C-alpha cells in the first residue's frame, strides 16, 4: 500500500508547491514550455486535451499486457483519471 501512497502524496505536494510559487508570474501562450505552471489557461487546456489520448493508450497497453486482477486494473484506471482531472483543475 505504501508503494502507491508515498508517490501520490509526493506528487500532490510538488504540485501544490509549484502552483503557489508560480501563481502571480507571467504566463506563456506561445511555444513550448516544460513547466506546466508557467502556461496560460489556454495552453494548459491544449496540453491536457493532448494528454487524454496518451493516457487512454497507456491504459489499454497496461490492461492488455499485464495479468493483474480486475480490482488492480480498476484502481489503476481510477488513479490515472484522478491524476488527469486533478491536473486539469489546479
Buried (B, 14 or more C-beta within 10 A) or exposed (E): EEEEEEEEEEEEEEBEEBEEEBEEEEBEEEEEBEEBBBBBEEBBEEBBEEBEEEBEEEBEEBEEEEEEEEEEBEEBBEEBEEBBEEBBEE
